[in-house]
Amino acid sequence: MNRIRFVFALAALLLWGPAGSQTAEPQPQRSSLPSRELAPAQLLAELLKGGYVLYFRHAATDFSQNDERMKSYEDCANQRNLIDKGRADARAAAAAIRHLGIPVERVLASPFCRTVETAQLLFGHAEKMQEVRGGPAAPAGSERYAALRRILATPVRAGSNLAVVSHGDPFHSVAGPPYLAEGEAAVIRPLGADFQVIARIPVDRWDALASKARNRRPRTRRTARNSRSGCIPRGRSA
């Protein structure tokens, strides 16, 4: 009899115990959208200062292809590859990044052909790395992309930026929705234990960033004075 009473008492405790001990609070879903939009001049100043990770999704690809029959990462014939538009977009972005003078030293790339080619078109070189390799989407908190999460959180020295060229699923899994478009870049501030997305730049907006930043850049006092007086600074021709 005492045993039966104990079983009923235990069942009652499990069923009617404090609500907090049974139901965990749902975690809010992380978003990869910046919390606020930086002015172009401010964003460019931050990138020139360095200390950021530039995460690129590979440029535009041929979705009639897939990776199912690939025998190795070097087997480009059996992978989804860049199309001509993707190559042109990457070259145009590379020219704009060089023109802006954004410092990038190390370039990590997923070993797939489309990511390595994108990295080489953007920066002229690529370091293949399994830690930034593509794969299926994973739920928040999954350890599938733990290595990528650590890379995005690790501080980058001032005066340079780290580039990562990878895929849409890994970024979505560690940073949250929405997905990056093909060729789009996320500007990431490493925080040590975590990271923060401060901007997203579509592949065709690097030129616009340069133009807007130039237009909003404040004139120096000397330039304004020369402009008002109609004088040309010494050493320059009209």
C-alpha positions in Angstrom: 0.0 0.0 0.0 2.8 2.4 0.9 4.4 1.7 -2.4 1.2 2.5 -4.3 0.9 5.8 -2.4 4.5 6.7 -3.2 3.9 6.1 -7.0 0.8 8.3 -6.9 2.6 11.0 -5.0 5.5 11.0 -7.5 3.1 11.2 -10.4 1.3 14.1 -8.9 4.6 15.9 -8.3 5.6 15.5 -11.9 2.2 16.6 -13.3 1.5 19.5 -11.0 5.0 20.7 -10.0 6.0 24.3 -10.6 5.5 25.4 -14.2 9.0 26.8 -14.4 10.5 23.4 -13.7 8.6 21.8 -16.7 8.6 24.3 -19.5 11.8 26.2 -20.6 11.4 29.7 -21.9 11.6 29.7 -25.7 14.8 31.3 -27.0 14.2 34.3 -29.4 15.4 33.5 -32.9 18.6 35.3 -33.9 18.5 37.6 -36.9 21.4 38.4 -39.2 20.0 41.8 -40.0 21.9 44.8 -38.5 20.2 46.4 -35.5 20.7 49.8 -37.2 21.9 51.0 -40.5 25.3 52.7 -40.7 25.8 55.7 -43.0 28.0 54.8 -45.9 30.8 57.1 -44.8 30.7 55.6 -41.3 30.7 52.0 -42.6 33.6 52.7 -44.9 35.6 54.3 -42.1 35.1 51.2 -40.0 36.2 48.9 -42.8 39.3 51.1 -43.4 40.1 50.9 -39.7 39.9 47.1 -39.8 39.1 44.5 -37.2 36.1 43.0 -39.0 35.2 39.8 -40.7 33.8 40.1 -44.3 31.6 37.0 -44.8 30.8 36.5 -48.5 28.4 34.0 -50.0 29.8 32.8 -53.3 28.7 34.7 -56.4 25.8 33.6 -58.7 25.7 30.0 -59.7 24.0 27.6 -62.1 21.1 26.0 -60.2 20.7 23.4 -62.8 23.9 21.8 -61.5 24.5 20.1 -58.1 27.2 18.5 -56.0 25.7 15.0 -55.8 28.2 13.3 -58.1 31.4 15.1 -57.0 34.3 12.8 -56.2 36.4 15.5 -54.5 36.5 19.2 -53.9 38.7 19.6 -57.0 36.1 17.8 -59.2 34.6 21.0 -60.5 32.8 19.3 -63.4 30.4 17.6 -61.0 29.7 20.6 -58.8 27.4 23.7 -58.9 29.6 26.3 -60.5 29.7 30.1 -61.1 27.9 31.5 -64.1 29.3 34.4 -66.2 27.2 36.9 -64.3 28.6 35.7 -61.0 32.1 36.1 -62.3 31.4 39.6 -63.6 29.8 40.5 -60.3 32.8 39.3 -58.3 35.2 41.2 -60.6 33.3 44.4 -60.2 33.1 44.0 -56.4 36.9 43.3 -56.4 37.6 46.5 -58.3 35.4 48.6 -56.0 37.0 47.1 -52.8 40.5 47.8 -54.2 39.4 51.4 -55.1 38.0 51.9 -51.6 41.3 50.7 -50.1 39.7 48.2 -47.7 42.5 46.2 -46.2 42.1 42.4 -46.4 45.0 40.0 -45.8 43.8 36.5 -45.0 41.1 35.0 -47.2 39.5 31.8 -46.0 37.3 29.8 -48.5 35.2 26.7 -48.4 36.9 24.2 -50.6 34.1 23.9 -53.1 35.0 25.2 -56.6 32.4 28.0 -56.6 33.7 29.5 -53.3 37.4 29.2 -54.2 36.8 30.8 -57.6 34.7 33.6 -55.9 37.5 34.2 -53.4 40.2 34.3 -56.1 38.1 36.8 -58.2 37.5 39.0 -55.2 41.0 39.0 -53.6 43.4 37.2 -55.9 44.1 34.3 -53.5 42.3 31.9 -51.2 43.1 29.6 -48.3 40.9 26.5 -48.5 39.6 25.6 -45.0 37.3 22.9 -43.9 36.1 25.0 -40.9 34.2 27.3 -43.3 32.9 24.4 -45.6 29.3 24.4 -46.7 26.7 21.9 -45.7 23.0 21.7 -44.9 21.3 24.2 -42.6 21.4 23.3 -38.9 19.2 24.5 -36.1 20.3 27.3 -33.8 22.7 26.1 -31.1 23.8 23.1 -33.2 27.5 22.2 -33.1 27.7 21.5 -36.8 29.1 25.0 -37.6 30.8 25.6 -34.2 34.2 26.1 -35.9 32.7 28.8 -38.2 31.1 30.5 -35.2 34.5 30.6 -33.4 36.1 32.2 -36.5 33.4 34.9 -36.7 33.8 35.6 -33.0 37.6 35.7 -32.9 39.0 39.3 -32.8 40.8 40.5 -35.9 43.8 42.8 -35.5 43.3 46.5 -36.3 44.5 47.7 -39.7 43.2 44.6 -41.5 40.1 42.6 -42.1 39.5 38.8 -42.5 37.5 37.6 -45.5 35.5 34.4 -45.4 34.0 33.1 -48.7 31.5 30.3 -48.0 27.8 29.4 -48.5 24.3 30.5 -47.4 23.4 27.6 -45.1 26.4 28.0 -42.7 25.8 31.7 -42.2 22.1 31.3 -41.8 22.7 28.6 -39.2 25.1 30.6 -37.0 23.8 34.2 -37.6 20.1 33.6 -38.3 17.7 34.6 -41.1 17.4 36.0 -43.7 19.7 34.2 -46.1 22.5 36.1 -47.8 21.9 36.4 -51.5 24.6 35.0 -53.8 27.5 37.4 -53.8 26.2 39.3 -50.8 28.6 40.1 -47.9 28.0 40.5 -44.2 30.2 42.8 -42.2 30.8 41.2 -38.8 32.2 42.6 -35.6 33.9 39.8 -33.6 33.2 40.1 -29.8 35.3 37.3 -28.5 32.5 35.0 -27.2 30.1 36.1 -29.9 29.8 38.3 -33.0 27.6 41.1 -34.3 26.5 41.7 -37.9 26.8 45.5 -38.4 26.0 45.7 -42.2 25.1 43.6 -45.2 26.3 44.6 -48.7 24.8 43.1 -51.8 27.3 42.2 -54.5 26.2 45.1 -56.8 26.3 47.8 -54.0 30.1 48.2 -53.5 30.3 50.9 -56.1 27.3 52.7 -54.5 29.1 52.5 -51.1 32.1 54.3 -52.6 29.9 56.9 -54.3 27.7 57.6 -51.2 30.7 57.7 -48.9 32.5 60.2 -51.2 29.5 62.4 -51.5 28.9 62.5 -47.7 32.5 62.9 -46.7 32.9 66.3 -45.0 35.1 68.9 -46.8 38.1 70.2 -44.9 38.2 73.8 -43.8 41.0 74.5 -46.3 39.0 72.9 -49.2 35.9 74.9 -48.3 37.9 78.2 -48.2 39.6 77.5 -51.5 36.2 76.7 -53.1 34.7 80.0 -51.9 37.6 82.0 -53.1 37.9 80.3 -56.4 41.6 79.5 -55.7 43.3 76.4 -56.8 45.6 74.8 -54.1 49.3 75.1 -54.9 50.7 72.1 -56.8 47.4 71.2 -58.5 46.3 72.0 -62.1 42.8 73.1 -63.0 
